[in-house]
């Protein structure tokens, strides 16, 4: 019994000595490997930074373009697709409610109303002539009213209000003609 314990202790001591020896060799090998790997790691790090910068430059326009496309798709969905879908759904519901008959007749009415609702609505008439005519009438009325007000605000000169004949003197010939008439009679 005594002898087994000493063998185990010797084996443990031997294993500990081998482990320490192994650790010393491993540390030396690790330091040698680190010295060999350090320049390669530095080169790989600079190369990785350059590739990351190139990747960033390549991705930036692609990301901006993708964001723009996503924005356009959202806008088109909100302004075009959703209103069309609502219009079609309303038309289908109205057709289903108002149509009398069997299921086939109702389905055909719903299909026809949905197709009509999907068609682009007719653009509203611009009525350019009426707009121009109305604008010209409003402008003409304003100009006429301004001219009338201006004309009425001007002073009025009455030619009969002045007595310009008071300055005229009666010539003496009139008295001679009166005397001449007396001699004839």
C-alpha positions in Angstrom: 0.0 0.0 0.0 2.8 2.3 0.8 4.4 1.6 -2.5 1.5 2.6 -4.7 1.2 6.0 -3.1 4.8 6.8 -3.8 4.4 5.7 -7.4 1.4 8.0 -7.8 3.3 10.9 -6.2 6.3 10.2 -8.5 4.0 10.0 -11.5 2.3 13.3 -10.5 5.7 15.0 -10.1 6.9 13.7 -13.4 3.7 14.8 -15.1 4.0 18.3 -13.5 7.6 18.5 -14.6 6.6 17.5 -18.1 3.8 20.0 -18.1 6.1 22.8 -17.0 8.6 21.8 -19.7 5.8 21.7 -22.2 4.5 25.1 -21.1 8.0 26.6 -21.5 8.4 25.2 -25.0 4.8 26.3 -25.9 5.5 29.8 -24.6 8.6 30.0 -26.7 6.9 28.7 -29.7 4.0 31.1 -29.2 6.3 34.1 -29.0 8.1 33.0 -32.2 4.8 32.5 -34.0 3.6 35.9 -32.8 6.8 37.5 -34.1 6.2 35.8 -37.5 2.5 36.6 -37.6 2.7 40.2 -36.4 3.8 41.7 -39.8 1.4 39.6 -41.7 -1.5 40.6 -39.4 -0.5 44.3 -39.8 -0.5 43.9 -43.6 -3.9 42.1 -43.5 -5.3 44.9 -41.3 -4.3 47.6 -43.7 -5.6 45.6 -46.6 -8.9 45.0 -44.8 -9.2 48.8 -44.1 -8.7 49.5 -47.8 -11.2 46.9 -48.8 -13.7 48.3 -46.3 -13.3 51.8 -47.7 -13.7 50.5 -51.2 -16.8 48.6 -50.1 -18.2 51.7 -48.5 -17.6 53.8 -51.7 -19.3 51.1 -53.8 -22.3 50.6 -51.4 -23.0 54.3 -50.8 -24.5 55.0 -54.3 -26.3 51.7 -54.3 -27.8 52.4 -50.9 -28.9 55.9 -52.0 -30.4 54.4 -55.2 -32.2 51.7 -53.2 -33.6 54.3 -50.8 -34.8 56.4 -53.7 -36.5 53.4 -55.3 -38.1 52.5 -52.0 -39.4 56.0 -51.6 -40.8 56.0 -55.2 -42.4 52.6 -54.6 -44.0 53.9 -51.4 -45.2 57.0 -53.1 -46.6 55.1 -56.0 -48.4 52.6 -53.7 -49.9 55.4 -51.6 -50.9 57.6 -54.5 -51.8 55.0 -57.2 -52.3 51.4 -56.0 -54.2 52.0 -52.7 -56.7 54.4 -54.2 -57.3 52.1 -57.2 -57.8 49.1 -54.8 -60.3 51.1 -52.8 -62.1 52.3 -55.9 -62.3 48.7 -57.2 -63.5 47.4 -53.8 -66.2 50.0 -53.6 -67.4 49.3 -57.1 -67.5 45.6 -56.4 -69.4 46.0 -53.2 -71.9 48.4 -54.8 -72.4 46.0 -57.8 -72.9 43.0 -55.5 -75.5 44.9 -53.4 -77.4 46.3 -56.3 -77.4 43.3 -58.6 -80.3 41.0 -58.3 -80.2 37.4 -59.5 -78.2 34.2 -59.0 -74.5 34.0 -58.0 -73.3 33.9 -61.6 -75.1 37.1 -62.5 -73.8 38.9 -59.4 -70.2 37.6 -60.1 -70.4 38.9 -63.7 -71.7 42.3 -62.5 -68.9 42.5 -59.9 -66.3 41.6 -62.5 -67.6 44.2 -64.9 -67.8 47.0 -62.3 -64.3 46.1 -61.1 -62.9 46.3 -64.6 -64.6 49.6 -65.2 -63.2 50.9 -61.9 -59.7 49.8 -62.8 -59.8 51.8 -66.0 -58.2 55.1 -65.7 -60.7 57.9 -64.9 -61.2 60.4 -67.6 -59.2 63.6 -67.0 -61.2 66.6 -66.2 -61.7 69.2 -68.9 -59.5 72.2 -68.3 -62.0 74.7 -69.8 -59.3 77.1 -70.7 -61.5 79.3 -72.8 -63.9 79.9 -70.0 -61.1 80.7 -67.6 -59.6 83.2 -69.9 -62.9 84.8 -70.7 -63.8 85.0 -67.0 -60.4 86.5 -66.2 -60.7 89.1 -69.0 -64.3 90.0 -67.8 -63.1 90.6 -64.3 -60.1 92.6 -65.4 -62.3 94.7 -67.8 -64.9 95.3 -65.1 -62.2 96.5 -62.7 -60.6 98.8 -65.4 -64.1 100.2 -66.3 -64.9 100.9 -62.6 -61.6 102.6 -62.1 -62.1 104.7 -65.2 -65.6 105.7 -64.1 -64.3 106.7 -60.6 -61.4 108.7 -62.1 -63.7 110.5 -64.5 -66.1 111.5 -61.7 -63.3 112.7 -59.5 -62.2 115.3 -62.1 -63.5 118.9 -61.7 -66.4 119.8 -63.9 -66.2 123.1 -65.8 -69.6 124.5 -66.8 -69.3 126.9 -69.8 -72.6 128.6 -68.8 -71.5 129.2 -65.3 -69.1 132.0 -66.2 -70.4 135.3 -67.5 -67.9 136.0 -70.2 -70.2 138.4 -72.1 -70.2 140.9 -69.3 -66.8 142.1 -70.5 -68.1 143.0 -74.0 -68.9 146.7 -74.5 -71.8 147.9 -76.7 -70.5 149.9 -79.6 -71.9 153.4 -80.4 -73.2 152.4 -83.8 -76.3 150.9 -82.2 -77.4 154.4 -81.2 -76.8 155.8 -84.6 -78.9 153.1 -86.2 -81.7 154.0 -83.9 -81.5 157.6 -85.0 -81.3 156.6 -88.6 -84.6 154.8 -88.3 -86.3 157.9 -87.1 -85.4 159.9 -90.2 -87.0 157.5 -92.5 -90.3 157.7 -91.0 
